[in-house]
């Protein structure tokens, strides 16, 4: 695995802090109704993305996930200003404002969504991997889904085919404990979701997903296996989200004390502690990073606020491609 150096820790601290503050701002503007619809935030789960990116080859590897999907494309290289504009529904967004919160896409940076159907992205991730194997692209696809989606039948069908064809895919369940709001303990007669892989003789196991180092190590092994042609791996990323399933979640299924306990092992705090313990950075240097992060978030908000909404005809132009469609003018001047 690539060495985890001082520079890596500093980058992790800045990027995870930025992702956290970026989404904190989204929560704020959601209350102001600048962002509409549903909003599912990633607060607490940032170590997963940080560790995964360290192990990936961003020149060719792909990523696909569900609708908790705002910071992943930023990590893959997409401009965060465009991501925030998409959430605002503005024409400068990643999909001209037509996708919104749950459907962020960035084909340029190999991020394939952003899917609202629970578990719908699992077979799609395997399909991306099939294409890479068929065309000999030497690429690996990371397919993320939540613990609730692990109960979908599509997972079992996909696992079977992925193992049969030895597809270059890593299946990643982000187990934050509650799916939409029901504890894993109440949805199955087992709590170790990773064991679902045993039925397909798929390499599988749990990962401490509050620690980016543990995540990076697990992904490095899984990606290497996939890249050399040995097939998929199933990782259960044991994490915790500090906010509700979405902004409309009253969170009556857990206590504030429980959330506070998990915040004691916050991934950003863990990285900060290492930076200070190893004297990689001083408190003043970290405060300078925090200031830079706040400025970047403010720039994203300003860009989204000042961008224009798309013209109404754009909705029809992306649906009706038939040039002689008789009911709506095609791409009117």
Backbone bond lengths (Angstrom), bond angles and torsions (degrees), N, CA, C in turn:
res aa  C-N    CA-C-N  psi(-1)  N-CA   C-N-CA  omega(-1)  CA-C   N-CA-C  phi
1 X - - - 1.453 - - 1.520 110.21 -
2 X 1.347 115.49 147.27 1.458 119.47 174.97 1.530 109.76 -56.44
3 X 1.312 115.68 137.73 1.461 120.14 -176.95 1.529 111.12 -62.21
4 X 1.329 115.53 140.67 1.464 120.57 176.43 1.526 107.21 -93.01
5 X 1.309 115.49 95.59 1.460 123.14 -172.71 1.532 111.60 -94.89
6 X 1.310 114.66 179.11 1.468 121.30 174.06 1.530 109.95 -55.06
7 X 1.335 116.28 -43.51 1.463 120.46 -178.80 1.521 111.62 -63.24
8 X 1.340 116.63 -36.99 1.464 120.77 178.25 1.528 110.14 -63.91
9 X 1.330 116.40 -46.72 1.467 119.91 179.61 1.533 111.40 -61.84
10 X 1.318 116.37 -41.39 1.467 119.56 178.77 1.520 110.68 -64.52
11 X 1.327 116.24 -40.83 1.468 120.30 178.23 1.524 110.65 -65.71
12 X 1.333 116.04 -43.08 1.463 119.44 177.69 1.528 111.07 -58.55
13 X 1.329 115.81 -45.14 1.460 119.02 -178.12 1.533 110.67 -61.75
14 X 1.313 116.33 -45.82 1.470 119.08 -177.98 1.519 111.96 -68.59
15 X 1.327 117.08 -44.57 1.463 119.60 -176.51 1.531 111.96 -70.26
16 X 1.331 117.45 -44.43 1.469 119.02 178.33 1.523 111.08 -63.68
17 X 1.327 116.66 -38.04 1.464 120.56 177.02 1.528 110.00 -63.75
18 X 1.329 115.62 -41.22 1.468 119.52 179.02 1.526 111.19 -64.29
19 X 1.336 116.61 -45.52 1.469 119.07 178.73 1.526 110.93 -58.98
20 X 1.332 116.60 -42.22 1.467 120.99 -179.27 1.534 110.57 -63.88
21 X 1.338 116.55 -48.37 1.464 120.72 -178.06 1.531 111.52 -68.76
22 X 1.310 116.17 -34.69 1.470 121.73 177.31 1.525 109.57 -58.62
23 X 1.342 115.69 -45.92 1.464 119.03 -178.63 1.531 112.09 -77.17
24 X 1.322 117.29 -29.77 1.466 119.05 173.04 1.525 109.66 -60.00
25 X 1.334 116.13 -39.99 1.466 120.61 177.55 1.531 110.24 -65.67
26 X 1.332 117.23 -39.07 1.460 120.17 177.60 1.528 110.82 -61.21
27 X 1.316 116.78 -40.72 1.466 120.13 178.15 1.527 110.22 -61.86
28 X 1.319 116.08 -39.66 1.468 121.13 -179.94 1.532 111.52 -65.25
29 X 1.330 116.81 -47.72 1.465 119.21 -177.18 1.530 111.33 -75.82
30 X 1.332 117.05 -20.63 1.466 119.96 174.52 1.525 109.69 -64.42
31 X 1.329 116.03 -43.09 1.464 120.64 177.78 1.532 110.29 -62.85
32 X 1.335 116.28 -30.62 1.466 121.42 177.20 1.526 112.05 -81.45
33 X 1.347 116.78 0.11 1.469 124.82 179.35 1.532 113.13 65.59
34 X 1.334 116.29 25.54 1.458 119.45 172.58 1.523 110.22 -81.00
35 X 1.331 116.20 -26.95 1.466 123.09 172.06 1.517 106.79 -112.25
36 X 1.326 116.46 129.65 1.469 120.58 -175.14 1.526 110.76 -113.25
37 X 1.320 114.76 174.69 1.463 120.46 178.10 1.517 111.12 76.76
38 X 1.329 116.45 -145.20 1.455 121.76 179.33 1.526 110.00 -91.63
39 X 1.324 115.96 155.76 1.466 120.88 177.04 1.521 108.13 -145.26
40 X 1.336 115.91 112.33 1.456 122.82 -178.28 1.526 108.87 -110.78
41 X 1.339 116.39 116.81 1.461 121.12 -172.31 1.530 113.01 -101.89
42 X 1.327 115.48 155.80 1.469 124.05 -169.41 1.528 112.61 -103.35
43 X 1.333 117.69 3.89 1.467 121.59 -174.45 1.523 112.90 -50.20
44 X 1.323 117.22 121.31 1.455 122.95 -179.15 1.513 113.39 105.05
45 X 1.336 116.65 -20.59 1.462 121.25 -174.58 1.537 112.36 -102.45
46 X 1.314 117.75 9.72 1.465 121.07 -171.44 1.525 114.57 -63.45
47 X 1.327 117.58 -26.43 1.473 120.03 -179.01 1.525 111.28 -62.42
48 X 1.325 116.83 -28.08 1.466 120.18 179.81 1.512 110.47 -63.17
49 X 1.325 116.19 -50.32 1.461 119.77 -179.23 1.521 111.33 -66.75
50 X 1.327 117.22 -41.99 1.469 120.56 -179.72 1.526 111.13 -59.66
51 X 1.324 116.94 -46.64 1.460 120.91 -179.57 1.513 112.74 -68.04
52 X 1.334 116.21 -40.01 1.465 120.33 -179.73 1.522 111.14 -63.73
53 X 1.328 117.14 -44.96 1.461 120.82 -178.87 1.529 111.61 -62.09
54 X 1.333 116.51 -33.19 1.472 120.09 179.56 1.528 110.99 -64.90
55 X 1.325 116.41 -32.37 1.464 120.43 -176.47 1.527 113.05 -90.39
56 X 1.331 117.16 -18.56 1.465 121.14 -175.57 1.522 112.46 -80.63
57 X 1.333 115.56 160.63 1.456 122.71 167.46 1.531 105.82 -104.53
58 X 1.329 116.60 101.29 1.459 120.71 -172.50 1.520 113.36 -72.98
59 X 1.332 117.32 -1.05 1.461 119.41 175.16 1.524 111.96 -83.96
60 X 1.361 116.79 -12.53 1.468 117.54 -177.84 1.524 114.48 -149.44
61 X 1.342 119.14 -24.54 1.462 120.14 -177.92 1.520 111.23 -73.29
62 X 1.344 115.58 155.84 1.459 122.29 -174.94 1.520 111.06 -119.66
63 X 1.331 115.29 164.02 1.456 121.46 176.99 1.519 108.99 -142.87
64 X 1.342 115.34 142.44 1.461 121.84 176.27 1.528 107.07 -143.90
65 X 1.334 116.64 143.98 1.456 119.65 -176.98 1.519 110.36 -150.35
66 X 1.337 115.69 -171.16 1.455 120.97 179.39 1.528 109.52 -90.44
67 X 1.326 117.53 -139.06 1.465 119.82 -172.22 1.525 113.51 -100.27
68 X 1.332 118.86 2.27 1.475 122.28 170.91 1.521 105.39 -91.91
69 X 1.341 115.69 74.14 1.467 120.14 -156.81 1.524 115.43 -135.53
70 X 1.315 118.63 27.20 1.461 119.41 -175.23 1.526 113.41 -84.41
71 X 1.337 117.25 -39.51 1.465 119.26 -172.86 1.526 112.79 -87.95
72 X 1.329 117.89 -21.62 1.473 119.83 -178.33 1.528 112.47 -60.51
73 X 1.339 119.45 -48.54 1.472 117.66 179.26 1.521 112.81 -63.54
74 X 1.341 117.25 -30.28 1.466 120.40 175.93 1.528 109.37 -63.77
75 X 1.334 116.09 -44.97 1.459 120.16 177.50 1.515 112.76 -62.20
76 X 1.338 116.56 -33.02 1.465 121.39 -179.60 1.527 112.19 -77.03
77 X 1.336 116.88 -11.55 1.465 119.13 176.45 1.509 115.84 124.69
78 X 1.329 118.45 -4.61 1.467 120.64 -179.95 1.525 110.60 -70.72
79 X 1.326 115.92 148.28 1.456 122.08 178.88 1.530 109.34 -68.45
80 X 1.343 118.46 120.22 1.467 120.05 -178.43 1.523 113.43 -61.90
81 X 1.318 117.17 -24.78 1.465 120.07 176.67 1.527 110.17 -62.40
82 X 1.321 115.96 -41.67 1.464 120.57 179.84 1.527 111.30 -68.99
83 X 1.330 116.26 -34.06 1.459 120.04 177.96 1.532 110.00 -66.23
84 X 1.338 117.10 -45.51 1.459 119.35 178.73 1.522 111.12 -65.36
85 X 1.323 117.13 -38.78 1.466 120.50 177.51 1.525 111.08 -61.94
86 X 1.322 117.08 -36.87 1.468 120.55 177.39 1.519 110.65 -63.13
87 X 1.311 116.98 -41.33 1.465 121.09 178.09 1.529 111.70 -64.98
88 X 1.311 116.44 -30.91 1.469 121.68 176.35 1.533 111.36 -77.03
89 X 1.335 116.90 -11.91 1.465 120.10 -176.29 1.512 112.60 78.59
90 X 1.325 118.41 27.53 1.455 122.36 -176.20 1.534 111.62 -95.13
91 X 1.326 115.35 156.66 1.470 121.58 -175.41 1.528 112.51 -67.85
92 X 1.330 117.70 -18.39 1.466 121.30 178.28 1.527 112.08 -85.42
93 X 1.327 117.26 3.86 1.456 121.26 -179.50 1.515 112.84 -74.07
94 X 1.312 115.83 172.63 1.467 121.56 -176.61 1.525 113.00 -62.70
95 X 1.336 117.05 -25.54 1.471 121.02 176.60 1.525 110.15 -128.19
96 X 1.340 115.65 37.38 1.465 122.73 179.40 1.522 112.53 57.81
97 X 1.343 116.80 24.73 1.448 120.73 178.31 1.516 114.75 82.40
98 X 1.333 117.36 5.14 1.461 120.88 -175.32 1.526 112.95 -90.03
99 X 1.325 117.93 -16.25 1.462 120.88 -177.29 1.511 112.72 -94.06
100 X 1.332 115.23 -45.18 1.453 119.57 -179.70 1.517 113.03 74.38
101 X 1.328 115.19 -164.02 1.454 123.03 -170.73 1.527 114.12 -54.90
102 X 1.317 117.67 -42.79 1.467 120.57 -169.37 1.528 113.53 -87.86
103 X 1.327 117.52 -3.01 1.462 118.96 -171.54 1.525 112.33 -136.70
104 X 1.343 116.04 49.92 1.465 119.68 176.89 1.534 108.69 -74.03
105 X 1.321 116.68 130.42 1.464 122.74 179.11 1.520 109.39 -131.38
106 X 1.307 116.79 148.70 1.458 121.16 172.14 1.530 108.00 -150.97
107 X 1.313 115.27 86.39 1.460 119.79 -179.15 1.525 110.85 -60.36
108 X 1.334 116.45 -37.85 1.469 121.22 -179.66 1.521 111.78 -56.72
109 X 1.340 115.77 -36.85 1.468 120.40 -177.65 1.529 112.05 -104.95
110 X 1.324 116.81 16.53 1.461 123.87 173.63 1.531 113.05 61.06
111 X 1.322 115.27 35.07 1.464 120.70 173.08 1.522 107.75 -108.75
112 X 1.340 116.47 115.74 1.462 121.29 -169.40 1.533 112.94 -107.64
113 X 1.352 115.78 41.09 1.460 119.43 172.84 1.504 112.89 94.46
114 X 1.279 110.66 164.68 1.433 139.59 11.86 1.535 112.28 81.16
115 X 1.378 121.61 70.24 1.467 122.14 177.98 1.525 110.38 -132.52
116 X 1.343 115.14 130.09 1.458 120.74 -176.15 1.516 115.18 -84.42
117 X 1.315 117.69 -18.03 1.465 121.12 179.74 1.525 108.50 -84.52
118 X 1.319 116.93 120.45 1.466 121.22 -175.77 1.530 110.65 -59.34
119 X 1.312 116.03 118.32 1.462 121.41 -179.38 1.513 114.04 82.24
120 X 1.317 117.85 -4.17 1.464 120.95 -176.90 1.519 113.42 -63.30
121 X 1.340 116.55 -26.81 1.464 120.56 -177.43 1.519 112.80 -81.44
122 X 1.334 118.53 -11.77 1.469 120.23 -176.45 1.531 111.31 -63.93
123 X 1.347 119.49 -53.69 1.472 118.44 176.36 1.523 112.84 -66.92
124 X 1.330 117.92 -29.50 1.462 120.02 178.54 1.533 110.77 -65.41
125 X 1.340 116.29 -39.15 1.458 119.93 177.16 1.515 111.59 -62.23
126 X 1.328 115.66 -41.01 1.465 119.63 176.83 1.529 110.65 -65.81
127 X 1.330 116.46 -34.43 1.467 120.54 177.48 1.515 112.34 -65.54
128 X 1.338 116.70 -40.30 1.464 120.41 175.34 1.532 110.18 -60.44
129 X 1.334 115.52 -42.75 1.466 120.36 179.35 1.527 111.42 -66.21
130 X 1.337 115.92 -36.73 1.470 119.28 177.66 1.532 110.18 -61.74
131 X 1.335 115.87 -42.87 1.459 119.56 178.58 1.518 111.93 -61.57
132 X 1.331 116.17 -40.60 1.465 119.60 179.27 1.526 111.64 -64.81
133 X 1.332 115.30 -39.71 1.471 118.39 179.30 1.531 110.29 -68.99
134 X 1.326 116.35 -42.61 1.468 121.03 -178.38 1.526 111.18 -60.98
135 X 1.333 116.21 -41.90 1.459 120.31 -177.43 1.535 113.29 -95.00
136 X 1.356 115.63 7.61 1.468 121.45 175.35 1.543 111.60 54.55
137 X 1.325 115.97 52.09 1.467 120.55 -177.46 1.528 113.10 -90.20
138 X 1.323 118.42 -6.83 1.468 121.61 -179.78 1.522 111.93 58.40
139 X 1.322 117.39 34.42 1.467 122.40 -178.79 1.521 109.92 -113.62
140 X 1.331 115.77 157.13 1.466 122.61 179.00 1.522 108.45 -124.00
141 X 1.328 116.42 141.56 1.463 121.46 178.07 1.517 109.93 -108.65
142 X 1.327 116.31 128.31 1.468 122.11 173.77 1.520 107.65 -96.06
143 X 1.329 116.18 119.65 1.461 122.45 -176.67 1.521 109.51 -111.84
144 X 1.335 115.98 110.26 1.459 122.09 -176.66 1.524 111.73 -101.34
145 X 1.326 115.70 145.11 1.461 121.34 174.25 1.523 108.07 -157.60
146 X 1.329 116.80 164.06 1.447 120.93 -178.03 1.511 113.31 -90.06
147 X 1.339 115.79 172.47 1.464 119.64 -178.26 1.525 111.76 -64.52
148 X 1.336 117.64 -29.38 1.461 119.72 176.80 1.520 111.92 -65.99
149 X 1.324 116.53 -38.39 1.466 121.32 -178.98 1.520 112.33 -69.51
150 X 1.343 117.04 -18.59 1.466 120.38 179.12 1.523 111.43 -64.89
151 X 1.332 117.29 -13.52 1.478 121.20 179.65 1.526 112.33 -90.78
152 X 1.316 117.30 1.06 1.468 120.50 -178.62 1.525 111.34 -80.76
153 X 1.316 115.33 143.15 1.466 119.92 178.48 1.508 112.99 -63.74
154 X 1.330 116.61 -28.37 1.464 119.88 -179.67 1.524 111.85 -60.82
155 X 1.336 117.29 -27.79 1.463 120.38 178.19 1.528 110.40 -62.54
156 X 1.315 116.80 -45.72 1.468 120.65 -176.91 1.524 111.49 -68.07
157 X 1.315 116.57 -41.18 1.467 119.66 177.61 1.531 110.46 -62.05
158 X 1.340 115.20 -41.77 1.463 120.33 -178.25 1.522 111.22 -69.52
159 X 1.329 117.27 -43.12 1.468 120.61 178.71 1.527 110.39 -57.58
160 X 1.318 116.18 -44.24 1.458 120.70 -178.05 1.528 111.42 -61.20
161 X 1.333 116.17 -48.13 1.467 120.10 -177.56 1.529 111.08 -70.17
162 X 1.347 116.84 -38.24 1.463 119.94 -179.12 1.522 111.71 -63.51
163 X 1.336 116.26 -38.62 1.457 119.68 177.88 1.522 111.15 -72.53
164 X 1.319 115.97 -38.74 1.461 120.67 -179.13 1.524 111.11 -62.94
165 X 1.340 116.35 -36.98 1.467 121.80 -177.61 1.531 113.20 -100.02
166 X 1.353 115.93 -0.15 1.475 120.71 -178.66 1.538 111.55 50.60
167 X 1.311 114.62 55.68 1.463 119.94 -177.27 1.525 111.65 -75.55
168 X 1.333 117.78 145.64 1.472 122.05 179.20 1.536 111.38 -80.36
169 X 1.329 115.61 73.22 1.463 121.26 -176.39 1.524 109.59 -136.16
170 X 1.329 116.07 144.31 1.464 121.60 172.60 1.518 107.26 -115.10
171 X 1.323 116.54 117.36 1.463 121.69 178.04 1.532 108.45 -88.23
172 X 1.325 116.14 129.63 1.465 120.71 -171.61 1.522 109.83 -131.31
173 X 1.332 117.51 108.80 1.457 119.58 175.38 1.522 108.60 -93.35
174 X 1.324 116.47 119.44 1.459 122.20 177.37 1.526 107.20 -87.21
175 X 1.313 115.63 91.63 1.464 120.79 -175.14 1.528 109.65 -86.10
176 X 1.337 115.35 96.24 1.466 119.23 178.38 1.527 111.76 -95.74
177 X 1.327 115.57 11.84 1.462 120.25 169.15 1.509 117.85 94.72
178 X 1.349 116.15 -23.79 1.459 117.03 -169.97 1.527 115.98 -132.39
179 X 1.328 118.79 1.84 1.466 119.78 -176.16 1.531 108.38 48.28
180 X 1.337 117.79 -125.10 1.468 119.41 177.04 1.522 112.07 -78.46
181 X 1.335 117.18 -25.50 1.457 119.68 -178.40 1.516 112.63 166.95
182 X 1.328 115.89 11.47 1.461 120.96 179.12 1.522 109.20 -118.93
183 X 1.325 116.39 126.23 1.452 121.36 -177.35 1.527 111.50 -58.80
184 X 1.340 114.91 143.83 1.461 120.72 176.15 1.527 110.55 -54.95
185 X 1.325 116.89 -32.69 1.468 121.03 -179.22 1.522 112.39 -60.76
186 X 1.320 117.26 -23.44 1.467 121.48 -175.78 1.520 113.12 -99.43
187 X 1.333 117.94 -5.09 1.462 119.72 -174.80 1.523 114.15 -106.50
188 X 1.316 117.20 -8.09 1.475 120.23 179.87 1.520 108.96 -157.26
189 X 1.332 115.98 165.82 1.471 119.36 -179.98 1.522 111.25 -89.56
190 X 1.323 116.26 15.02 1.464 121.57 175.76 1.524 107.79 -144.66
191 X 1.313 117.66 153.12 1.465 121.70 179.24 1.516 112.65 -108.20
192 X 1.318 117.26 -11.94 1.466 121.20 -179.54 1.518 109.48 -91.67
193 X 1.329 116.23 89.53 1.468 120.83 -175.91 1.521 111.25 -62.20
194 X 1.332 117.77 -32.01 1.462 121.18 -177.79 1.517 112.56 -57.40
195 X 1.343 116.93 -25.00 1.462 120.14 -177.67 1.521 113.03 -68.26
196 X 1.326 117.53 -12.88 1.468 119.88 175.11 1.528 110.32 -59.96
197 X 1.316 116.67 -27.68 1.462 119.75 179.19 1.515 113.87 -68.73
198 X 1.338 116.92 -22.75 1.467 120.90 -177.17 1.522 111.86 -63.88
199 X 1.334 116.13 -31.82 1.465 119.66 -179.43 1.514 113.15 -66.14
200 X 1.325 116.50 -16.64 1.472 121.21 -179.85 1.521 111.42 -113.86
201 X 1.363 116.14 10.22 1.464 122.33 -176.01 1.530 110.54 53.56
202 X 1.332 115.12 36.74 1.463 121.68 178.03 1.525 108.74 -93.14
203 X 1.317 119.20 130.44 1.460 119.95 174.89 1.528 109.84 -54.46
204 X 1.324 116.82 132.71 1.458 119.59 -172.80 1.524 109.47 -156.22
205 X 1.334 115.14 161.79 1.450 118.61 178.43 1.510 111.95 172.69
206 X 1.343 116.42 167.23 1.467 122.05 179.12 1.526 111.67 -86.95
207 X 1.328 116.33 154.74 1.462 122.29 179.68 1.532 108.48 -136.83
208 X 1.331 115.99 136.09 1.465 120.77 172.60 1.521 107.60 -73.03
209 X 1.320 116.47 95.63 1.462 120.78 -172.20 1.523 113.59 -89.71
210 X 1.338 117.36 13.47 1.458 120.43 168.72 1.533 110.03 -93.14
211 X 1.333 115.72 -4.58 1.469 122.36 -176.86 1.532 109.08 -118.87
212 X 1.347 118.72 111.43 1.463 119.99 -176.86 1.523 113.81 -63.08
213 X 1.330 118.00 -27.13 1.467 120.57 178.45 1.533 109.91 -66.59
214 X 1.348 116.59 -46.78 1.469 120.56 178.76 1.521 110.62 -61.88
215 X 1.316 116.24 -38.78 1.469 120.48 178.98 1.524 110.38 -64.99
216 X 1.335 116.81 -46.04 1.464 121.29 -179.38 1.525 111.07 -60.05
217 X 1.320 116.91 -42.12 1.463 120.77 -179.70 1.533 111.26 -64.32
218 X 1.323 116.55 -43.35 1.470 120.40 -179.41 1.524 111.00 -65.09
219 X 1.332 116.24 -43.46 1.462 119.89 -179.63 1.522 111.64 -69.43
220 X 1.306 117.70 -36.51 1.460 120.21 179.30 1.523 110.50 -58.61
221 X 1.322 116.45 -44.75 1.471 120.91 179.51 1.524 111.31 -66.46
222 X 1.345 116.35 -43.51 1.463 120.39 -177.62 1.528 111.54 -67.69
223 X 1.331 116.38 -41.42 1.462 120.37 -179.70 1.529 110.60 -67.47
224 X 1.323 116.94 -39.92 1.468 120.78 178.61 1.531 110.35 -61.96
225 X 1.335 116.72 -41.66 1.463 121.19 177.85 1.524 110.60 -60.52
226 X 1.329 115.84 -46.85 1.462 120.06 -178.63 1.523 111.26 -64.73
227 X 1.329 115.91 -41.11 1.471 119.59 -175.39 1.527 112.79 -68.80
228 X 1.324 116.24 -29.82 1.469 117.78 179.33 1.532 112.80 -86.18
229 X 1.334 116.88 3.51 1.457 120.42 173.29 1.507 116.01 93.79
230 X 1.345 117.52 13.50 1.461 120.77 -176.90 1.532 113.55 -91.49
231 X 1.327 116.78 -1.31 1.466 119.13 173.66 1.511 115.27 99.80
232 X 1.331 116.07 -169.17 1.467 121.96 -171.06 1.529 114.53 -81.18
233 X 1.334 113.28 165.76 1.460 123.74 173.20 1.521 107.36 -132.48
234 X 1.341 116.52 150.08 1.458 120.93 177.26 1.526 108.99 -119.33
235 X 1.331 116.54 115.77 1.461 121.71 -178.93 1.527 110.64 -110.34
236 X 1.325 116.24 131.48 1.460 120.44 172.50 1.521 107.63 -98.87
237 X 1.309 115.98 107.57 1.457 122.96 -176.98 1.518 108.43 -90.45
238 X 1.328 115.84 100.79 1.470 121.22 -175.82 1.526 109.08 -80.20
239 X 1.323 115.47 107.67 1.449 121.63 -173.32 1.522 109.93 -133.27
240 X 1.325 116.46 -168.55 1.463 120.72 -179.81 1.520 108.89 -157.52
241 X 1.325 116.34 131.68 1.465 119.35 176.02 1.519 109.32 -100.60
242 X 1.335 115.10 135.70 1.463 120.09 -177.10 1.522 112.18 -80.76
243 X 1.303 116.43 -29.98 1.464 120.34 178.40 1.525 109.50 -94.61
244 X 1.320 116.37 173.51 1.462 120.33 -179.64 1.512 112.09 -71.32
245 X 1.324 115.35 179.28 1.461 120.18 177.97 1.520 110.10 -54.09
246 X 1.316 116.08 -46.57 1.462 122.14 173.03 1.523 107.51 -141.19
247 X 1.313 116.94 179.82 1.460 120.41 -177.98 1.534 112.33 -66.35
248 X 1.324 117.20 -16.48 1.467 120.20 -179.65 1.524 112.80 -93.05
249 X 1.339 116.72 5.09 1.463 122.40 -175.90 1.537 109.96 -84.57
250 X 1.329 117.19 120.59 1.470 121.95 179.38 1.528 112.70 -77.89
251 X 1.326 118.16 -11.86 1.474 124.65 174.68 1.533 112.70 58.87
252 X 1.323 117.92 40.80 1.463 121.09 -179.54 1.526 112.81 -76.76
253 X 1.314 116.83 -5.17 1.460 121.82 -177.27 1.527 113.34 -88.91
254 X 1.356 117.73 -1.01 1.466 120.18 179.41 1.524 109.43 -148.39
255 X 1.333 115.01 165.09 1.461 120.45 -177.69 1.526 110.91 -101.70
256 X 1.318 116.21 159.98 1.463 121.13 175.92 1.526 110.39 -66.30
257 X 1.331 116.46 -30.16 1.471 120.21 178.53 1.524 110.65 -65.06
258 X 1.343 116.78 -37.94 1.456 120.42 179.12 1.527 110.13 -63.72
259 X 1.325 116.67 -45.89 1.464 120.65 178.58 1.525 110.15 -59.99
260 X 1.321 116.83 -42.63 1.468 121.51 -179.46 1.528 111.85 -61.59
261 X 1.325 117.30 -36.10 1.469 121.18 178.78 1.522 110.63 -63.45
262 X 1.333 116.30 -42.89 1.465 119.33 179.42 1.517 111.78 -70.08
263 X 1.324 117.26 -30.57 1.459 120.03 178.50 1.531 112.12 -66.00
264 X 1.335 116.32 -17.50 1.466 120.24 176.07 1.527 111.59 -68.51
265 X 1.347 116.83 -22.43 1.463 120.84 177.83 1.533 110.37 -113.73
266 X 1.314 115.22 31.29 1.465 121.41 179.79 1.531 110.43 -53.69
267 X 1.327 118.63 133.88 1.472 120.32 -177.53 1.522 113.67 -61.59
268 X 1.333 117.43 -34.86 1.463 119.71 178.94 1.527 110.39 -68.18
269 X 1.327 115.94 -41.17 1.458 120.42 177.94 1.528 111.18 -64.02
270 X 1.337 116.50 -39.72 1.466 119.84 178.48 1.525 111.10 -59.76
271 X 1.316 116.50 -45.24 1.467 120.55 -179.98 1.521 110.72 -67.14
272 X 1.316 116.63 -40.31 1.475 120.67 177.97 1.523 110.66 -60.24
273 X 1.327 116.53 -43.37 1.467 120.45 179.91 1.525 111.62 -61.24
274 X 1.333 117.15 -40.45 1.464 120.82 179.05 1.522 110.44 -65.82
275 X 1.330 116.71 -41.65 1.460 120.63 179.21 1.525 111.31 -59.14
276 X 1.318 115.92 -39.93 1.459 120.11 -179.04 1.529 111.73 -76.97
277 X 1.346 116.09 -42.05 1.465 120.22 -178.47 1.520 111.71 -63.24
278 X 1.334 116.95 -40.53 1.458 121.31 -177.90 1.526 112.53 -88.88
279 X 1.345 114.08 3.50 1.462 120.64 -179.85 1.525 111.88 58.02
280 X 1.334 115.77 34.32 1.463 121.20 174.03 1.529 110.67 -75.39
281 X 1.337 115.67 -22.70 1.464 120.51 -179.67 1.521 109.15 -157.14
282 X 1.319 115.16 154.72 1.467 120.49 175.45 1.522 109.27 -97.49
283 X 1.320 115.65 168.26 1.475 119.76 177.27 1.525 110.10 -58.78
284 X 1.324 116.43 -39.30 1.469 119.64 -178.83 1.527 111.13 -65.83
285 X 1.339 116.41 -38.67 1.470 119.85 178.74 1.521 111.09 -66.45
286 X 1.326 116.72 -37.41 1.471 120.19 178.19 1.532 110.59 -69.71
287 X 1.318 116.82 -35.02 1.471 119.83 176.65 1.530 110.34 -65.16
288 X 1.321 116.16 -34.41 1.470 120.47 177.23 1.531 110.36 -65.90
289 X 1.343 116.39 -38.46 1.469 120.57 175.91 1.521 109.99 -64.19
290 X 1.334 116.35 -44.26 1.475 120.56 179.35 1.528 110.61 -59.23
291 X 1.312 116.43 -40.45 1.466 120.81 179.15 1.525 110.60 -65.08
292 X 1.340 116.17 -40.19 1.461 120.89 178.89 1.523 110.94 -65.62
293 X 1.325 116.39 -38.87 1.467 121.73 178.21 1.533 110.71 -61.82
294 X 1.328 116.89 -45.92 1.470 121.06 179.82 1.524 111.03 -61.60
295 X 1.321 116.36 -37.62 1.463 120.42 178.89 1.525 110.56 -65.78
296 X 1.336 116.74 -42.86 1.467 120.56 179.19 1.529 111.20 -61.72
297 X 1.320 116.16 -42.08 1.471 120.00 179.28 1.526 109.91 -64.53
298 X 1.321 117.53 -42.45 1.468 121.54 179.15 1.525 110.86 -61.45
299 X 1.332 116.75 -37.24 1.466 120.86 178.24 1.529 111.01 -65.97
300 X 1.327 116.59 -38.17 1.470 120.86 177.44 1.529 110.36 -64.60
301 X 1.323 116.15 -44.54 1.463 120.37 179.65 1.524 111.02 -62.47
302 X 1.315 117.54 -43.83 1.458 122.03 179.73 1.522 110.51 -61.89
303 X 1.324 116.87 -44.10 1.468 121.81 179.37 1.532 110.58 -60.22
304 X 1.333 116.46 -47.11 1.465 120.56 -179.20 1.526 111.53 -65.68
305 X 1.326 116.07 -41.93 1.469 120.41 179.60 1.526 111.56 -61.39
306 X 1.316 116.28 -41.27 1.464 120.67 -173.56 1.522 113.92 -86.50
307 X 1.321 117.85 -11.93 1.462 120.89 178.34 1.529 110.66 -72.73
308 X 1.311 115.94 155.13 1.464 121.29 -178.89 1.526 110.95 -90.82
309 X 1.327 115.55 155.75 1.454 120.78 172.89 1.528 108.78 -75.65
310 X 1.334 117.99 151.77 1.464 119.57 179.16 1.525 111.84 -69.72
311 X 1.328 115.93 154.49 1.449 120.30 175.46 1.530 109.43 -67.46
312 X 1.324 116.19 149.53 1.467 121.05 -176.42 1.521 112.24 -58.09
313 X 1.337 117.58 -36.93 1.466 120.14 -175.03 1.521 112.66 -65.24
314 X 1.366 116.92 -19.18 1.463 119.97 179.44 1.528 110.57 -58.87
315 X 1.343 116.93 -35.77 1.475 120.75 -179.73 1.511 111.25 -58.10
316 X 1.335 116.78 -39.49 1.456 120.70 -177.19 1.525 111.76 -81.39
317 X 1.329 116.04 -33.00 1.457 119.02 -178.14 1.522 112.64 -65.99
318 X 1.326 117.11 -29.55 1.464 118.50 -179.46 1.526 112.16 -86.98
319 X 1.322 116.89 -4.36 1.467 120.64 179.01 1.519 110.75 -107.56
320 X 1.333 116.75 -49.34 1.463 121.51 -175.44 1.524 109.96 -98.18
321 X 1.307 116.71 95.69 1.457 120.97 -177.14 1.532 111.62 -89.84
322 X 1.329 117.20 -17.92 1.460 121.70 -178.96 1.530 109.86 -61.45
323 X 1.338 117.48 119.22 1.463 120.87 -171.96 1.523 112.89 -66.09
324 X 1.329 117.15 -32.37 1.467 118.97 -178.86 1.524 111.81 -102.27
325 X 1.351 115.68 28.38 1.468 120.09 178.77 1.530 108.49 -58.05
326 X 1.336 118.71 122.89 1.477 121.01 -168.58 1.528 115.65 -80.21
327 X 1.323 118.40 -11.50 1.477 118.93 -171.61 1.522 113.48 -101.23
328 X 1.327 117.63 -25.98 1.468 120.74 179.68 1.513 109.08 -134.69
329 X 1.316 115.50 137.90 1.462 118.98 177.59 1.520 109.96 -62.59
330 X 1.325 115.94 135.04 1.463 120.64 -178.05 1.514 110.14 -86.96
331 X 1.328 117.28 120.35 1.451 123.54 177.06 1.539 111.37 44.43
332 X 1.321 116.17 64.50 1.475 118.70 -178.84 1.525 110.90 -63.27
333 X 1.310 115.98 148.64 1.484 121.03 179.63 1.522 109.75 -69.67
